[in-house]
Amino acid sequence: MHNVDLFLKYLPVFIPVLIIELVLMLTALIHVLRHPNYRFGNKVVWILVVVFIQIIGPVVYFVFGRGEEE
């Protein structure tokens, strides 16, 4: 089986995962940029975590990094 055939076979699984990742990343990134308070780290660290650690990065931010709302 060629790589293209394999990709097309699993494409219906990849699309929802990609959409979930993008929504999580954008939501977390918007929150990081709008709020100055973090429990750990600073804005630059959380931007890097959210953008470069797929799916887990935004979840880690919302669980551990998000500071108190004003």
N, CA, C and O atoms as a printed pandas DataFrame, in Angstrom:
     atom_number atom_name residue_name chain_id  residue_number  x_coord  y_coord  z_coord
0              1         N          MET        A               1    0.849   -1.179    0.000
1              2        CA          MET        A               1    0.000    0.000    0.000
2              3         C          MET        A               1    0.894    1.242    0.000
3              4         O          MET        A               1    1.836    1.339    0.786
4              5         N          HIS        A               2    0.599    2.158   -0.859
5              6        CA          HIS        A               2    1.388    3.382   -0.971
6              7         C          HIS        A               2    1.061    4.333    0.172
7              8         O          HIS        A               2    0.001    4.233    0.788
8              9         N          ASN        A               3    1.965    5.244    0.447
9             10        CA          ASN        A               3    1.762    6.216    1.518
10            11         C          ASN        A               3    0.536    7.087    1.264
11            12         O          ASN        A               3   -0.187    7.433    2.198
12            13         N          VAL        A               4    0.303    7.440    0.009
13            14        CA          VAL        A               4   -0.853    8.274   -0.325
14            15         C          VAL        A               4   -2.149    7.517   -0.051
15            16         O          VAL        A               4   -3.104    8.082    0.481
16            17         N          ASP        A               5   -2.176    6.241   -0.417
17            18        CA          ASP        A               5   -3.366    5.436   -0.152
18            19         C          ASP        A               5   -3.623    5.310    1.344
19            20         O          ASP        A               5   -4.765    5.386    1.797
20            21         N          LEU        A               6   -2.561    5.118    2.095
21            22        CA          LEU        A               6   -2.682    5.003    3.545
22            23         C          LEU        A               6   -3.190    6.320    4.138
23            24         O          LEU        A               6   -4.055    6.319    5.013
24            25         N          PHE        A               7   -2.653    7.428    3.661
25            26        CA          PHE        A               7   -3.096    8.740    4.130
26            27         C          PHE        A               7   -4.578    8.950    3.837
27            28         O          PHE        A               7   -5.327    9.393    4.708
28            29         N          LEU        A               8   -4.997    8.639    2.631
29            30        CA          LEU        A               8   -6.400    8.817    2.254
30            31         C          LEU        A               8   -7.313    7.901    3.047
31            32         O          LEU        A               8   -8.455    8.260    3.337
32            33         N          LYS        A               9   -6.827    6.736    3.397
33            34        CA          LYS        A               9   -7.622    5.801    4.193
34            35         C          LYS        A               9   -7.924    6.378    5.584
35            36         O          LYS        A               9   -9.033    6.243    6.100
36            37         N          TYR        A              10   -6.916    7.021    6.175
37            38        CA          TYR        A              10   -7.070    7.543    7.534
38            39         C          TYR        A              10   -7.433    9.027    7.587
39            40         O          TYR        A              10   -7.509    9.596    8.675
40            41         N          LEU        A              11   -7.653    9.648    6.466
41            42        CA          LEU        A              11   -8.002   11.059    6.418
42            43         C          LEU        A              11   -9.244   11.407    7.251
43            44         O          LEU        A              11   -9.242   12.437    7.926
44            45         N          PRO        A              12  -10.305   10.585    7.228
45            46        CA          PRO        A              12  -11.468   10.916    8.073
46            47         C          PRO        A              12  -11.146   10.948    9.574
47            48         O          PRO        A              12  -11.869   11.585   10.340
48            49         N          VAL        A              13  -10.092   10.282    9.996
49            50        CA          VAL        A              13   -9.676   10.336   11.400
50            51         C          VAL        A              13   -8.814   11.569   11.645
51            52         O          VAL        A              13   -8.928   12.204   12.693
52            53         N          PHE        A              14   -7.959   11.913   10.695
53            54        CA          PHE        A              14   -7.042   13.045   10.862
54            55         C          PHE        A              14   -7.762   14.384   10.903
55            56         O          PHE        A              14   -7.353   15.271   11.652
56            57         N          ILE        A              15   -8.807   14.554   10.131
57            58        CA          ILE        A              15   -9.487   15.855   10.039
58            59         C          ILE        A              15  -10.089   16.278   11.381
59            60         O          ILE        A              15   -9.839   17.407   11.804
60            61         N          PRO        A              16  -10.871   15.435   12.080
61            62        CA          PRO        A              16  -11.389   15.868   13.386
62            63         C          PRO        A              16  -10.285   16.133   14.410
63            64         O          PRO        A              16  -10.400   17.059   15.213
64            65         N          VAL        A              17   -9.221   15.332   14.390
65            66        CA          VAL        A              17   -8.106   15.545   15.317
66            67         C          VAL        A              17   -7.433   16.880   15.021
67            68         O          VAL        A              17   -7.092   17.621   15.943
68            69         N          LEU        A              18   -7.242   17.187   13.763
69            70        CA          LEU        A              18   -6.642   18.458   13.371
70            71         C          LEU        A              18   -7.517   19.636   13.790
71            72         O          LEU        A              18   -7.007   20.645   14.276
72            73         N          ILE        A              19   -8.810   19.515   13.608
73            74        CA          ILE        A              19   -9.740   20.586   14.000
74            75         C          ILE        A              19   -9.712   20.789   15.517
75            76         O          ILE        A              19   -9.685   21.925   15.991
76            77         N          ILE        A              20   -9.717   19.694   16.274
77            78        CA          ILE        A              20   -9.649   19.794   17.737
78            79         C          ILE        A              20   -8.361   20.472   18.159
79            80         O          ILE        A              20   -8.376   21.347   19.025
80            81         N          GLU        A              21   -7.240   20.078   17.557
81            82        CA          GLU        A              21   -5.951   20.692   17.884
82            83         C          GLU        A              21   -5.953   22.182   17.588
83            84         O          GLU        A              21   -5.496   22.974   18.413
84            85         N          LEU        A              22   -6.452   22.573   16.439
85            86        CA          LEU        A              22   -6.470   23.991   16.076
86            87         C          LEU        A              22   -7.356   24.811   17.010
87            88         O          LEU        A              22   -6.983   25.915   17.406
88            89         N          VAL        A              23   -8.522   24.279   17.362
89            90        CA          VAL        A              23   -9.426   24.997   18.269
90            91         C          VAL        A              23   -8.795   25.140   19.646
91            92         O          VAL        A              23   -8.835   26.218   20.240
92            93         N          LEU        A              24   -8.211   24.053   20.160
93            94        CA          LEU        A              24   -7.536   24.124   21.456
94            95         C          LEU        A              24   -6.385   25.123   21.436
95            96         O          LEU        A              24   -6.241   25.930   22.355
96            97         N          MET        A              25   -5.568   25.068   20.391
97            98        CA          MET        A              25   -4.415   25.944   20.301
98            99         C          MET        A              25   -4.852   27.409   20.214
99           100         O          MET        A              25   -4.307   28.258   20.919
100          101         N          LEU        A              26   -5.816   27.705   19.366
101          102        CA          LEU        A              26   -6.267   29.093   19.221
102          103         C          LEU        A              26   -6.910   29.619   20.504
103          104         O          LEU        A              26   -6.676   30.763   20.892
104          105         N          THR        A              27   -7.718   28.789   21.160
105          106        CA          THR        A              27   -8.356   29.200   22.408
106          107         C          THR        A              27   -7.316   29.495   23.480
107          108         O          THR        A              27   -7.386   30.519   24.159
108          109         N          ALA        A              28   -6.347   28.589   23.629
109          110        CA          ALA        A              28   -5.302   28.788   24.633
110          111         C          ALA        A              28   -4.425   29.985   24.272
111          112         O          ALA        A              28   -4.067   30.769   25.150
112          113         N          LEU        A              29   -4.077   30.136   23.004
113          114        CA          LEU        A              29   -3.231   31.238   22.580
114          115         C          LEU        A              29   -3.915   32.580   22.818
115          116         O          LEU        A              29   -3.273   33.520   23.287
116          117         N          ILE        A              30   -5.182   32.684   22.508
117          118        CA          ILE        A              30   -5.934   33.919   22.767
118          119         C          ILE        A              30   -5.951   34.214   24.264
119          120         O          ILE        A              30   -5.782   35.361   24.678
120          121         N          HIS        A              31   -6.155   33.174   25.074
121          122        CA          HIS        A              31   -6.175   33.378   26.526
122          123         C          HIS        A              31   -4.809   33.839   27.032
123          124         O          HIS        A              31   -4.730   34.751   27.855
124          125         N          VAL        A              32   -3.736   33.216   26.548
125          126        CA          VAL        A              32   -2.386   33.613   26.959
126          127         C          VAL        A              32   -2.128   35.074   26.600
127          128         O          VAL        A              32   -1.575   35.819   27.409
128          129         N          LEU        A              33   -2.517   35.485   25.414
129          130        CA          LEU        A              33   -2.246   36.847   24.963
130          131         C          LEU        A              33   -3.087   37.897   25.682
131          132         O          LEU        A              33   -2.651   39.040   25.820
132          133         N          ARG        A              34   -4.270   37.535   26.137
133          134        CA          ARG        A              34   -5.174   38.513   26.763
134          135         C          ARG        A              34   -5.000   38.631   28.275
135          136         O          ARG        A              34   -5.367   39.655   28.852
136          137         N          HIS        A              35   -4.453   37.617   28.926
137          138        CA          HIS        A              35   -4.374   37.621   30.381
138          139         C          HIS        A              35   -2.923   37.682   30.845
139          140         O          HIS        A              35   -2.088   36.910   30.376
140          141         N          PRO        A              36   -2.623   38.589   31.756
141          142        CA          PRO        A              36   -1.229   38.760   32.202
142          143         C          PRO        A              36   -0.824   37.847   33.352
143          144         O          PRO        A              36    0.362   37.768   33.672
144          145         N          ASN        A              37   -1.764   37.160   33.981
145          146        CA          ASN        A              37   -1.459   36.369   35.167
146          147         C          ASN        A              37   -1.346   34.886   34.849
147          148         O          ASN        A              37   -2.230   34.300   34.224
148          149         N          TYR        A              38   -0.229   34.282   35.296
149          150        CA          TYR        A              38    0.009   32.850   35.096
150          151         C          TYR        A              38    0.475   32.259   36.412
151          152         O          TYR        A              38    1.161   32.930   37.183
152          153         N          ARG        A              39    0.109   31.006   36.683
153          154        CA          ARG        A              39    0.579   30.354   37.902
154          155         C          ARG        A              39    2.067   30.043   37.812
155          156         O          ARG        A              39    2.807   30.226   38.779
156          157         N          PHE        A              40    2.501   29.571   36.646
157          158        CA          PHE        A              40    3.904   29.230   36.423
158          159         C          PHE        A              40    4.358   29.850   35.110
159          160         O          PHE        A              40    3.570   29.967   34.171
160          161         N          GLY        A              41    5.606   30.243   35.040
161          162        CA          GLY        A              41    6.161   30.732   33.791
162          163         C          GLY        A              41    5.686   32.129   33.422
163          164         O          GLY        A              41    5.091   32.842   34.230
164          165         N          ASN        A              42    5.969   32.498   32.172
165          166        CA          ASN        A              42    5.564   33.808   31.678
166          167         C          ASN        A              42    4.897   33.651   30.312
167          168         O          ASN        A              42    4.715   32.538   29.819
168          169         N          LYS        A              43    4.542   34.766   29.721
169          170        CA          LYS        A              43    3.791   34.752   28.466
170          171         C          LYS        A              43    4.547   34.028   27.349
171          172         O          LYS        A              43    3.953   33.234   26.620
172          173         N          VAL        A              44    5.835   34.289   27.206
173          174        CA          VAL        A              44    6.621   33.672   26.124
174          175         C          VAL        A              44    6.665   32.158   26.277
175          176         O          VAL        A              44    6.495   31.428   25.301
176          177         N          VAL        A              45    6.890   31.690   27.490
177          178        CA          VAL        A              45    6.941   30.244   27.739
178          179         C          VAL        A              45    5.618   29.590   27.368
179          180         O          VAL        A              45    5.603   28.550   26.709
180          181         N          TRP        A              46    4.505   30.191   27.784
181          182        CA          TRP        A              46    3.203   29.584   27.501
182          183         C          TRP        A              46    2.843   29.643   26.026
183          184         O          TRP        A              46    2.180   28.738   25.519
184          185         N          ILE        A              47    3.264   30.682   25.333
185          186        CA          ILE        A              47    3.029   30.730   23.885
186          187         C          ILE        A              47    3.767   29.581   23.213
187          188         O          ILE        A              47    3.201   28.898   22.360
188          189         N          LEU        A              48    5.017   29.361   23.582
189          190        CA          LEU        A              48    5.793   28.262   23.001
190          191         C          LEU        A              48    5.179   26.902   23.319
191          192         O          LEU        A              48    5.097   26.040   22.444
192          193         N          VAL        A              49    4.747   26.705   24.560
193          194        CA          VAL        A              49    4.125   25.437   24.952
194          195         C          VAL        A              49    2.849   25.197   24.165
195          196         O          VAL        A              49    2.631   24.104   23.642
196          197         N          VAL        A              50    2.008   26.214   24.080
197          198        CA          VAL        A              50    0.721   26.079   23.400
198          199         C          VAL        A              50    0.898   25.813   21.899
199          200         O          VAL        A              50    0.172   25.000   21.326
200          201         N          VAL        A              51    1.840   26.480   21.275
201          202        CA          VAL        A              51    1.995   26.370   19.825
202          203         C          VAL        A              51    2.764   25.106   19.422
203          204         O          VAL        A              51    2.407   24.462   18.436
204          205         N          PHE        A              52    3.806   24.745   20.166
205          206        CA          PHE        A              52    4.680   23.677   19.697
206          207         C          PHE        A              52    4.415   22.299   20.297
207          208         O          PHE        A              52    4.934   21.311   19.777
208          209         N          ILE        A              53    3.644   22.192   21.348
209          210        CA          ILE        A              53    3.331   20.879   21.914
210          211         C          ILE        A              53    1.885   20.556   21.546
211          212         O          ILE        A              53    0.944   21.036   22.178
212          213         N          GLN        A              54    1.736   19.755   20.538
213          214        CA          GLN        A              54    0.432   19.457   19.952
214          215         C          GLN        A              54   -0.542   18.851   20.964
215          216         O          GLN        A              54   -0.174   17.947   21.713
216          217         N          ILE        A              55   -1.749   19.334   20.986
217          218        CA          ILE        A              55   -2.891   18.938   21.804
218          219         C          ILE        A              55   -2.580   19.016   23.298
219          220         O          ILE        A              55   -3.365   19.596   24.049
220          221         N          ILE        A              56   -1.472   18.457   23.747
221          222        CA          ILE        A              56   -1.152   18.436   25.171
222          223         C          ILE        A              56   -0.789   19.826   25.684
223          224         O          ILE        A              56   -1.130   20.162   26.818
224          225         N          GLY        A              57   -0.109   20.641   24.882
225          226        CA          GLY        A              57    0.304   21.979   25.303
226          227         C          GLY        A              57   -0.849   22.858   25.752
227          228         O          GLY        A              57   -0.796   23.414   26.849
228          229         N          PRO        A              58   -1.901   23.004   24.933
229          230        CA          PRO        A              58   -3.041   23.812   25.386
230          231         C          PRO        A              58   -3.721   23.247   26.633
231          232         O          PRO        A              58   -4.156   24.005   27.499
232          233         N          VAL        A              59   -3.815   21.925   26.726
233          234        CA          VAL        A              59   -4.431   21.302   27.905
234          235         C          VAL        A              59   -3.587   21.594   29.146
235          236         O          VAL        A              59   -4.128   21.930   30.200
236          237         N          VAL        A              60   -2.272   21.468   29.023
237          238        CA          VAL        A              60   -1.370   21.763   30.145
238          239         C          VAL        A              60   -1.519   23.219   30.563
239          240         O          VAL        A              60   -1.530   23.521   31.757
240          241         N          TYR        A              61   -1.635   24.122   29.596
241          242        CA          TYR        A              61   -1.815   25.536   29.940
242          243         C          TYR        A              61   -3.090   25.742   30.744
243          244         O          TYR        A              61   -3.063   26.400   31.784
244          245         N          PHE        A              62   -4.207   25.190   30.279
245          246        CA          PHE        A              62   -5.472   25.416   30.978
246          247         C          PHE        A              62   -5.499   24.755   32.346
247          248         O          PHE        A              62   -6.168   25.257   33.249
248          249         N          VAL        A              63   -4.790   23.643   32.528
249          250        CA          VAL        A              63   -4.780   22.957   33.817
250          251         C          VAL        A              63   -3.783   23.594   34.787
251          252         O          VAL        A              63   -4.114   23.815   35.952
252          253         N          PHE        A              64   -2.565   23.890   34.321
253          254        CA          PHE        A              64   -1.504   24.327   35.225
254          255         C          PHE        A              64   -1.090   25.791   35.080
255          256         O          PHE        A              64   -0.644   26.385   36.062
256          257         N          GLY        A              65   -1.218   26.385   33.920
257          258        CA          GLY        A              65   -0.638   27.694   33.701
258          259         C          GLY        A              65   -1.563   28.861   33.870
259          260         O          GLY        A              65   -1.127   29.959   34.216
260          261         N          ARG        A              66   -2.835   28.644   33.632
261          262        CA          ARG        A              66   -3.786   29.755   33.660
262          263         C          ARG        A              66   -3.873   30.328   35.075
263          264         O          ARG        A              66   -4.090   29.598   36.042
264          265         N          GLY        A              67   -3.701   31.639   35.175
265          266        CA          GLY        A              67   -3.751   32.315   36.466
266          267         C          GLY        A              67   -5.175   32.714   36.814
267          268         O          GLY        A              67   -6.130   32.414   36.098
268          269         N          GLU        A              68   -5.273   33.386   37.918
269          270        CA          GLU        A              68   -6.573   33.844   38.405
270          271         C          GLU        A              68   -7.139   34.936   37.501
271          272         O          GLU        A              68   -6.403   35.796   37.017
272          273         N          GLU        A              69   -8.430   34.896   37.281
273          274        CA          GLU        A              69   -9.107   35.937   36.499
274          275         C          GLU        A              69   -9.214   37.197   37.360
275          276         O          GLU        A              69   -9.330   37.132   38.584
276          277         N          GLU        A              70   -9.173   38.324   36.693
277          278        CA          GLU        A              70   -9.268   39.598   37.429
278          279         C          GLU        A              70  -10.703   40.029   37.533
279          280         O          GLU        A              70  -10.993   41.074   38.115
